[in-house]
Amino acid sequence: MTTVREQGSPAPAEETDRNELVDLVFDGDFDSVHRPIREAVSDPLFDRHEGLTTVEQGRLAYKRVALVHEHVGNAEEIVADPRRLFAVSDWPSLMDTTTLPLLSVHYNLCLTTILHHGQNRDDLSEYIDELSSMRSVGSFMVTELGWGNNVANLQTQAVYEHETDQFILNTPNPQAQKFMPYTGIQDVPKLAVVMARLIVKDADCGVFPFLVRISDEKGLRPGVLASPLPEKPGLALDNGVTWFDHVRLDRHAFLGGTMSSITPQGEFVSTIRSRRRRFFASLERVHAGRLCLSSALVSAGRASAYIAVRYSLRRHTFAPAQQDVPLLAYRSQQTALFRALADVYAMTFLVNHVKRQFVCSSDNDDTHQLIDIAKAVSSWTMTDVFTVCRERIGAQGMFAANRIADYVSMAQGVVTAEGDNLPLLAKVGNQLLAHAKPAVTPPPHQLSLTDPWYHWELLRYREDVVGYDTAQSMRRYVRGGSSLFDAWNHHINAALDLAQSRGASLAVKAFAEAAGGARSPRVARALRLLAAIYALGLTHRHAAWYMAHDMLTPSQASRIPALMDRLCALVLADAELLVDGFALTDEFLRAPALTSDLSAYSALTSSTATTEESRR
């Protein structure tokens, strides 16, 4: 049984309940996978430092990344074990949001791409060892300034020169500059996987990954040029615009994998005929990266809920006819925070479900679709959670030292990174429309509104109706003479709605299954209450649609807000238990809002003065 309590002596039954929640939240992996990484992040190097410049914060993030690497061990073992890879994303970013993209890109995009496409390549062993030991930090360069999400049309070129058996990497025009790789701090040794268009004998062979040394301790390597980008609130990433001026790469730099190669005679050969399919095969590790980002953001959602709930239990305020009461005694605070808490648990169980699918079958179209859905739904949901939690702790939430404000910025980065949410969901919506079927019989009205499975049936019915009606309408548009683009453009919002509905139904199902699998009566009751709150919120959002389709009576719809209030009141007794299930402590998060001792802020101010003095 997992043991996470680090202080105090709770009753045995309470300890058992807490440990069961931890097992559910971390899918039984807390002690074996998560605890060692959490302990690494407890190191004083992750203490908050005020008054640092963005560059100083960025350099500190690189030091913290190196510390995490020292504790977690061999990088090849990390990338071979997805559960550890997810945990490496989850914990460091709680204390320094900048570490999330640095670690994710190093392990998941750069190193794993080289390992995957460079199998049985002795000529890559020294580079793999360099990244595995983190003597160099890995980078991944795909997006170009002029192309954004349209990555299949990248213009960076790698021209093969048969006479020298080398590739000449070049940026042909300003629009082809790589946008936002980590090249602002230029004296950190970095190796990059660069996506470039392979040109062999003047023929365009498609976009492939190339291994490129970007910088060493002395700065950027010859032919590699970069210009730092402006600062981004909440993230100290050293993003830059990067371009190449006829950089020569030896044969080993080409990462064609088992699918493509250059023969000794200088001919390009490939087992995949389509250039587009070659490109997507080269980007296969992006799916795992999306899941890492989703997992980390949901972890930050748990930290936000922990901070907001515990603060609201400790902070007292005035009350009519009473001296004072905790903030959480107010129904308005309960409704806001417990709906956010329900969202956090729902996304936790959804992402856990997708992680299990990925571990079982990572290279699978159904798994990829699940990852895309989870990434969009969880990042948008956590964005709302962060906003609610930040506001519910008042002015305290405005300070970066209390974590939540930084998580807001991290969420904005995740929404865009590894594939922007809207294009991802549009792709999923298109896939769902291709398999749309007529709706089955709707569930009867007499089922309980507090039963999550009832709301799951409502969601699935709505998904079937919206999907089938939209697919039929698109076919009519095409038969009527509309172009495929016009037909799709007219129905894209319905497709996005369809994809989000699929994500919601998956989350409700995962939540209901977790609650149903709880052994402790108290844990099962608390999770059922939260699952009902989450599901009711989804049904209330589409109440007008359900009533129009005779799926919900006006009486049922009008009762939902009051019912959610009553359920939130019932959650209050288990509020502290529910956030303790996140395996977090006040000491770990080091947020001043979690202590009534104002010296916590004074200590941060003192560190600022020390930093300023050291600069003089």
ZIWOJO-V935665 format. One record per backbone hydrogen bond with DSSP energy under -0.5 kcal/mol. CO is the residue of the C=O (numbers start at 1). NH is the residue of the N-H. Records with the same first field share a line. If there is no record, write none. Layout:
BEGIN
CO: NH + NH
END
This chain:
BEGIN
11: 15
12: 16
13: 17
14: 18
15: 19
16: 20
17: 21
18: 22
19: 23
20: 24
21: 25
22: 26
23: 28
24: 27
26: 29
29: 33 + 34
30: 35
33: 37
34: 38
35: 39
36: 40
37: 41
38: 42
40: 43
43: 46
44: 47
53: 57
54: 58
55: 59
56: 60
57: 61
58: 62
59: 63
60: 64
61: 65
62: 66
63: 67
64: 68
65: 69
66: 70
67: 71
68: 72
69: 73
74: 78
75: 79
76: 80
77: 81
78: 81
80: 82
81: 84 + 85
82: 86
83: 87
84: 88
85: 89
86: 90
87: 91
89: 93
91: 94 + 95
92: 95 + 96
96: 99
97: 100 + 101
98: 102
99: 103
100: 104
101: 105
102: 106
103: 107 + 108
104: 108 + 109
105: 109 + 110
106: 111
107: 112
109: 113
110: 114
111: 115
112: 116
113: 117
114: 118
116: 119
117: 257
118: 121
120: 122
121: 124
122: 125
124: 128
125: 129
126: 130
127: 131
128: 132
129: 133
130: 135 + 136
131: 134
132: 75
137: 191
139: 193
140: 142
141: 195
143: 179
144: 147 + 148
147: 150
149: 151
150: 153
151: 154
156: 197
157: 170
158: 160 + 199
159: 168
160: 162
161: 164 + 165 + 166
165: 251
166: 161
167: 169 + 249
168: 159
169: 247
170: 157 + 172
173: 176
174: 177
175: 146
177: 145
178: 180 + 242
181: 183 + 240
184: 186
185: 188
187: 189
189: 137
190: 214 + 215
191: 139
192: 194 + 212
193: 141 + 195
194: 196 + 210
196: 198 + 208
197: 158
198: 200 + 205 + 206
199: 160
200: 203
203: 200 + 205
206: 198
208: 196
209: 255
210: 194 + 212
212: 192 + 214
214: 221
215: 190
216: 219
219: 216
221: 224
223: 225 + 245
225: 243
227: 241
232: 235
235: 232
237: 239
238: 183 + 184
239: 229
240: 180 + 181 + 242
241: 227
242: 178
243: 225
244: 171 + 246
247: 169
249: 167
250: 253
251: 254
253: 211 + 255
254: 256
255: 209
256: 259 + 260
259: 271 + 272
261: 263 + 269
263: 266
267: 263
269: 261
271: 273
274: 278
275: 279
276: 280
277: 281
278: 282
279: 283
281: 284
283: 286
284: 287
285: 289
286: 290
287: 291
288: 292
289: 293
290: 294
291: 295
292: 296
293: 297
294: 298
295: 299
296: 300
297: 301
298: 302
299: 303
300: 304
301: 305
302: 306
303: 307
304: 308
305: 309
306: 310
307: 311
308: 312
309: 313
310: 314
311: 315
312: 328
315: 327
317: 325
319: 322
322: 319
325: 317
326: 329
327: 330
330: 334
331: 335
332: 336
333: 337
334: 338
335: 339
336: 340
337: 341
338: 342
339: 343
340: 344
341: 345
342: 346
343: 347
344: 348
345: 349
346: 350
347: 351
348: 352
349: 353
350: 354
351: 355
352: 356
353: 357
354: 358
355: 359
356: 360
357: 361
362: 364
364: 368
365: 369
366: 370
367: 371
368: 372
369: 373
370: 374
371: 375
372: 376
373: 377
374: 378
375: 379
376: 380
377: 381
378: 382
379: 383
380: 384
381: 385
382: 386
383: 387
384: 388
385: 389
386: 390
387: 391
388: 392
389: 393
390: 393
391: 394
393: 396
394: 397
395: 398
396: 399
399: 402
400: 403
402: 404
403: 406 + 407
404: 408
405: 409
406: 410
407: 411
408: 412
409: 413
410: 414
411: 415
412: 416
413: 417
415: 421
416: 419
420: 424
421: 425
422: 426
423: 427
424: 428
425: 429
426: 430
427: 431
428: 432
429: 433
430: 434
431: 435
432: 435
433: 436
444: 447
448: 451
450: 452
451: 454 + 455
452: 456
453: 457
454: 458
455: 459
456: 460
457: 461
458: 462
459: 463
460: 464
461: 465
462: 466
463: 467
464: 468
465: 469
466: 470
467: 471
468: 472
469: 473
470: 474
471: 475
472: 476
473: 477
474: 478
475: 479
476: 480
477: 482
478: 481
483: 487
484: 488
485: 489
486: 490
487: 491
488: 491 + 492
489: 492
491: 495
492: 496
493: 497
494: 498
495: 499
496: 500
497: 501
498: 502
499: 503
500: 504
501: 505
502: 506
503: 507
504: 508
505: 509
506: 510
507: 511
508: 512
509: 513
510: 514
511: 515
512: 516
513: 517
515: 518
520: 524
521: 525
522: 526
523: 527
524: 528
525: 529
526: 530
527: 531
528: 532
529: 533
530: 534
531: 535
532: 536
533: 537
534: 538
535: 539
536: 540
537: 541
538: 542
539: 542
540: 543
542: 546
543: 547
544: 548
545: 549
546: 551 + 552
547: 550
553: 557
554: 558
555: 559
556: 559 + 560
557: 560
559: 563
560: 564
561: 565
562: 566
563: 567
564: 568
565: 569
566: 570
567: 571
568: 572
570: 573
571: 574
572: 575
574: 578
575: 579
576: 580
577: 581
579: 582
580: 583
585: 589
586: 590
590: 592
591: 594
592: 595
596: 598
597: 600
598: 601 + 602
599: 603
600: 604
601: 605
602: 606
603: 607
604: 608
605: 609
606: 610
607: 611
608: 612
609: 613
610: 614
611: 615
612: 615 + 616
613: 616
END
